[in-house]
Amino acid sequence: MSSGNGVLVYAIPSVLALALKIVIFLMARHSLRQIRPWLWVFLLSLFGANLAELTGFYYTDNPAPSYYYMLGYYICALLACLSLLGLSLDVSGCPSRYFNRPIIVYGVLASVVVGMPGLVIAGVESIGYSVTRVAGPYYWVWQITAVVSLLSSLVVLAHCWRRNQDPLRRRRAFVLLIGSGPMVLMVVAVIAAMQVGFNFNAAVLVSLLITFLLMVLVYTETTERLFRFLSIIPTTKEHRSAGIISPLIFGHGPVHLKEASAVFEREVIKNAVERCGGNKTHAANMLGISRNTLLRKLKE
């Protein structure tokens, strides 16, 4: 193992990312049963990749023994990319019968190809502070799988956010887009840079961005925390509603109960209309009032 302080400096963020993942798991232990299956695969794949990544720092001076750990890292990374696509399709409401089996079958086959010595990863080499891969003749299998699945995830989420009729699905897609966007763009940028000849290990930075994604995903798994998270994002309707309601609750000035009740009522009605896809009759039925009453209150 290299004793250089430089290796330690680069290893600390990776250790921190692994520790944060463990903390996230512990904080979410009471809601683990509610987590979607694709999110489970994504979490476990990332955890495995993080562990394999740490071995690169241990074998800096003698990289050869880390070869199989490197294979494990790339298999976990491949499964993480595919499971993110599966999670995005699931969040978007696509029927699972259309995508579960194709993604699983392809994931198994691609993992076998990546795991065969010499095909995707021909070897490993030290870059001073860590170990990086030497691309094999079929390295393009991993590259194409990663890029296509990650970019497809962003496209699916963006389409759901803008077009889906279900307000809750739109919000979940938006949150997943915020959480996964930086990580996806970084991974694609790293793959492109390595393709044109740059030789470096960006696993630490990617791991930290992934940790941010995990924090967002686990925190927003329940509907209550989803809306709480959205309320801190300036461009969302939840933030606007919070800005309207918060002064009435926490303000220091006098608040007339009738005026406050009208504000609350108006926000509830607006949200009900949105949840019903703009159908005011359905919104009125959901609220237990007549359509004329709803229309009158919207104009107030």
C-alpha positions as CSV (number, residue, x, y, z in Angstrom):
1,M,0.0,0.0,0.0
2,S,1.3,3.5,-0.8
3,S,2.2,5.5,2.2
4,G,2.1,8.9,0.4
5,N,0.1,11.7,1.9
6,G,-1.3,12.3,-1.6
7,V,-3.0,9.0,-1.7
8,L,-4.6,9.7,1.7
9,V,-5.9,13.1,0.5
10,Y,-7.7,11.4,-2.4
11,A,-8.9,8.5,-0.3
12,I,-10.6,10.6,2.3
13,P,-13.5,11.8,0.1
14,S,-14.1,8.2,-1.0
15,V,-14.2,7.1,2.7
16,L,-16.5,10.0,3.5
17,A,-18.8,9.1,0.6
18,L,-19.0,5.5,2.0
19,A,-19.6,6.7,5.5
20,L,-22.4,9.0,4.3
21,K,-24.0,6.1,2.5
22,I,-24.0,4.1,5.7
23,V,-25.5,7.0,7.6
24,I,-28.2,7.4,5.0
25,F,-29.1,3.7,5.3
26,L,-29.3,4.0,9.1
27,M,-31.5,7.1,8.9
28,A,-33.8,5.4,6.5
29,R,-33.9,2.0,8.2
30,H,-37.5,2.5,9.3
31,S,-38.7,3.1,5.7
32,L,-36.6,0.5,3.9
33,R,-39.6,-1.8,3.2
34,Q,-41.3,1.1,1.3
35,I,-38.3,1.6,-1.0
36,R,-38.9,0.6,-4.7
37,P,-37.1,-2.5,-5.9
38,W,-35.2,-0.6,-8.6
39,L,-34.0,1.8,-5.9
40,W,-32.8,-1.2,-3.8
41,V,-30.7,-2.4,-6.8
42,F,-29.4,1.1,-7.3
43,L,-28.4,1.5,-3.6
44,L,-26.7,-1.9,-3.4
45,S,-24.9,-1.4,-6.7
46,L,-23.5,2.0,-5.6
47,F,-22.5,0.6,-2.2
48,G,-20.6,-2.2,-4.0
49,A,-18.9,0.2,-6.4
50,N,-17.8,2.4,-3.5
51,L,-16.2,-0.5,-1.7
52,A,-14.4,-1.7,-4.8
53,E,-13.3,1.9,-5.5
54,L,-11.5,2.0,-2.1
55,T,-9.2,-0.9,-3.0
56,G,-7.7,1.3,-5.7
57,F,-6.0,3.3,-3.1
58,Y,-4.7,0.3,-1.2
59,Y,-3.0,-1.2,-4.3
60,T,-1.5,2.1,-5.7
61,D,2.1,0.8,-5.5
62,N,1.2,-2.7,-6.8
63,P,-1.9,-2.4,-8.9
64,A,-2.0,-6.0,-10.4
65,P,-3.9,-7.6,-7.5
66,S,-6.6,-5.0,-7.8
67,Y,-7.7,-6.3,-11.2
68,Y,-10.7,-8.3,-10.0
69,Y,-11.8,-5.5,-7.7
70,M,-11.8,-3.3,-10.8
71,L,-14.0,-5.8,-12.6
72,G,-16.3,-5.7,-9.6
73,Y,-16.4,-1.9,-9.7
74,Y,-17.4,-1.8,-13.4
75,I,-20.0,-4.5,-12.9
76,C,-21.6,-2.5,-10.0
77,A,-21.3,0.7,-12.0
78,L,-23.1,-0.9,-15.0
79,L,-25.9,-2.2,-12.7
80,A,-26.2,1.2,-11.1
81,C,-26.7,2.8,-14.5
82,L,-29.3,0.3,-15.6
83,S,-31.2,0.4,-12.3
84,L,-31.3,4.2,-12.5
85,L,-33.1,3.8,-15.8
86,G,-35.4,1.2,-14.3
87,L,-36.1,3.6,-11.4
88,S,-36.8,6.5,-13.7
89,L,-39.3,4.4,-15.8
90,D,-40.9,3.3,-12.6
91,V,-41.3,6.8,-11.2
92,S,-42.7,8.0,-14.5
93,G,-45.4,5.4,-14.4
94,C,-44.4,3.2,-17.3
95,P,-45.9,-0.3,-16.9
96,S,-43.2,-2.6,-15.4
97,R,-44.1,-5.4,-17.9
98,Y,-42.6,-3.3,-20.7
99,F,-39.2,-2.7,-19.1
100,N,-38.4,-4.9,-16.1
101,R,-37.5,-8.1,-18.0
102,P,-35.5,-6.4,-20.8
103,I,-33.4,-4.4,-18.4
104,I,-32.8,-7.4,-16.1
105,V,-31.9,-9.7,-19.0
106,Y,-29.6,-7.1,-20.5
107,G,-28.0,-6.4,-17.1
108,V,-27.2,-10.0,-16.5
109,L,-25.7,-10.5,-20.0
110,A,-23.7,-7.3,-19.9
111,S,-22.4,-8.1,-16.4
112,V,-21.1,-11.5,-17.7
113,V,-19.3,-9.7,-20.5
114,V,-17.8,-7.1,-18.2
115,G,-16.8,-9.7,-15.7
116,M,-14.9,-11.9,-18.2
117,P,-11.2,-11.1,-17.8
118,G,-9.6,-9.3,-20.8
119,L,-12.7,-8.4,-22.7
120,V,-13.9,-5.1,-21.2
121,I,-11.1,-4.4,-18.8
122,A,-7.7,-5.6,-20.1
123,G,-5.8,-4.6,-17.0
124,V,-5.1,-2.0,-14.4
125,E,-2.4,0.6,-13.9
126,S,-1.3,3.1,-11.2
127,I,-1.8,6.8,-11.8
128,G,0.1,7.8,-8.6
129,Y,-2.8,8.4,-6.2
130,S,-5.1,5.5,-7.3
131,V,-5.6,2.7,-9.8
132,T,-7.4,3.1,-13.1
133,R,-8.4,0.6,-15.8
134,V,-6.7,-0.4,-19.0
135,A,-9.5,-0.6,-21.6
136,G,-10.0,-4.0,-23.3
137,P,-11.3,-4.6,-26.9
138,Y,-15.0,-4.6,-25.7
139,Y,-14.8,-1.6,-23.4
140,W,-17.3,0.0,-25.7
141,V,-20.0,-2.3,-24.3
142,W,-19.7,-0.7,-20.9
143,Q,-19.4,2.8,-22.4
144,I,-22.5,2.5,-24.6
145,T,-24.5,0.9,-21.8
146,A,-23.6,3.6,-19.3
147,V,-24.1,6.6,-21.6
148,V,-27.4,5.3,-23.2
149,S,-29.0,4.3,-19.9
150,L,-28.0,7.4,-18.0
151,L,-29.0,9.9,-20.7
152,S,-32.3,7.9,-21.3
153,S,-33.0,8.3,-17.6
154,L,-32.8,12.1,-17.9
155,V,-35.0,12.1,-21.0
156,V,-37.6,9.9,-19.3
157,L,-37.6,12.0,-16.1
158,A,-37.8,15.3,-18.1
159,H,-40.7,14.0,-20.2
160,C,-42.6,12.9,-17.1
161,W,-41.9,16.2,-15.3
162,R,-43.3,18.2,-18.2
163,R,-46.0,15.9,-19.6
164,N,-47.3,13.4,-17.0
165,Q,-50.9,14.0,-15.9
166,D,-50.3,12.8,-12.4
167,P,-49.0,15.7,-10.2
168,L,-47.3,13.4,-7.7
169,R,-45.4,11.6,-10.5
170,R,-44.4,14.9,-12.0
171,R,-43.0,16.0,-8.6
172,R,-41.1,12.7,-8.1
173,A,-39.6,12.9,-11.6
174,F,-38.5,16.5,-10.9
175,V,-36.8,15.6,-7.7
176,L,-35.1,12.6,-9.2
177,L,-34.0,14.8,-12.1
178,I,-32.5,17.3,-9.7
179,G,-30.7,14.5,-7.7
180,S,-29.4,12.5,-10.7
181,G,-28.6,15.3,-13.2
182,P,-25.2,16.3,-11.8
183,M,-24.0,12.7,-11.4
184,V,-25.2,11.7,-14.9
185,L,-23.5,14.7,-16.6
186,M,-20.3,14.0,-14.7
187,V,-20.2,10.3,-15.6
188,V,-20.9,11.1,-19.3
189,A,-18.2,13.8,-19.2
190,V,-15.6,11.4,-17.7
191,I,-16.4,8.7,-20.2
192,A,-16.0,11.3,-23.1
193,A,-12.7,12.6,-21.6
194,M,-11.2,9.1,-21.2
195,Q,-12.3,8.3,-24.7
196,V,-10.1,11.1,-26.1
197,G,-7.1,10.1,-24.2
198,F,-7.3,11.6,-20.7
199,N,-6.2,9.1,-18.0
200,F,-7.5,9.8,-14.5
201,N,-9.7,8.4,-11.8
202,A,-12.9,10.5,-11.2
203,A,-14.5,7.8,-9.0
204,V,-14.2,10.0,-5.9
205,L,-16.0,13.0,-7.4
206,V,-18.7,10.8,-8.9
207,S,-19.1,9.0,-5.6
208,L,-19.8,12.3,-3.8
209,L,-22.3,13.3,-6.4
210,I,-23.9,9.9,-6.1
211,T,-24.1,10.4,-2.3
212,F,-26.0,13.6,-2.9
213,L,-28.4,11.7,-5.1
214,L,-28.9,9.1,-2.4
215,M,-29.7,11.7,0.2
216,V,-32.3,13.2,-2.1
217,L,-33.8,9.8,-3.0
218,V,-34.0,8.4,0.5
219,Y,-35.2,11.7,2.1
220,T,-38.0,12.1,-0.5
221,E,-39.2,8.5,-0.5
222,T,-42.3,9.5,1.6
223,T,-44.8,12.0,0.2
224,E,-44.6,14.3,3.2
225,R,-40.8,14.7,2.9
226,L,-41.1,15.0,-0.9
227,F,-43.3,18.2,-0.5
228,R,-41.0,19.5,2.3
229,F,-38.0,19.1,-0.1
230,L,-39.8,20.8,-2.9
231,S,-40.8,23.7,-0.7
232,I,-37.1,24.8,-0.4
233,I,-36.6,24.9,-4.2
234,P,-37.3,28.5,-5.4
235,T,-39.0,27.7,-8.7
236,T,-41.6,25.2,-7.4
237,K,-45.3,25.8,-6.5
238,E,-44.6,24.3,-3.1
239,H,-42.1,27.1,-2.4
240,R,-44.6,29.7,-3.5
241,S,-47.3,28.2,-1.2
242,A,-44.9,28.1,1.7
243,G,-44.0,31.7,1.1
244,I,-47.6,32.7,1.2
245,I,-48.6,30.6,4.3
246,S,-45.5,30.9,6.4
247,P,-45.9,34.7,7.2
248,L,-49.4,34.0,8.4
249,I,-48.1,31.3,10.8
250,F,-44.8,32.7,11.9
251,G,-45.1,36.4,11.2
252,H,-44.8,38.9,14.1
253,G,-47.6,41.2,12.9
254,P,-51.3,40.9,13.6
255,V,-53.1,38.3,11.6
256,H,-56.9,38.3,11.1
257,L,-58.3,34.7,11.3
258,K,-60.8,35.3,8.5
259,E,-58.1,36.6,6.2
260,A,-55.8,33.7,7.1
261,S,-58.6,31.1,6.5
262,A,-59.2,32.6,3.1
263,V,-55.6,32.3,2.1
264,F,-55.4,28.7,3.3
265,E,-58.6,27.9,1.5
266,R,-57.5,29.4,-1.7
267,E,-54.2,27.4,-1.7
268,V,-56.0,24.1,-0.9
269,I,-58.4,24.7,-3.8
270,K,-55.6,25.5,-6.2
271,N,-53.7,22.4,-5.3
272,A,-56.9,20.3,-5.6
273,V,-57.5,21.6,-9.1
274,E,-54.0,20.8,-10.1
275,R,-54.2,17.3,-8.6
276,C,-57.3,16.7,-10.7
277,G,-55.5,17.7,-13.9
278,G,-57.4,21.0,-14.1
279,N,-60.8,19.4,-13.9
280,K,-62.8,21.7,-11.6
281,T,-65.8,19.4,-11.3
282,H,-63.6,16.6,-10.0
283,A,-61.8,19.0,-7.7
284,A,-65.1,20.3,-6.3
285,N,-66.2,16.7,-5.6
286,M,-63.0,15.9,-3.9
287,L,-63.3,19.0,-1.7
288,G,-67.0,18.3,-1.0
289,I,-68.2,21.6,-2.4
290,S,-70.2,22.6,-5.5
291,R,-68.5,23.5,-8.7
292,N,-70.0,27.0,-8.6
293,T,-68.6,27.5,-5.1
294,L,-65.2,26.4,-6.2
295,L,-65.3,28.8,-9.2
296,R,-66.3,31.6,-7.0
297,K,-63.6,31.0,-4.5
298,L,-61.0,30.8,-7.2
299,K,-62.0,34.3,-8.4
300,E,-61.8,35.8,-4.9
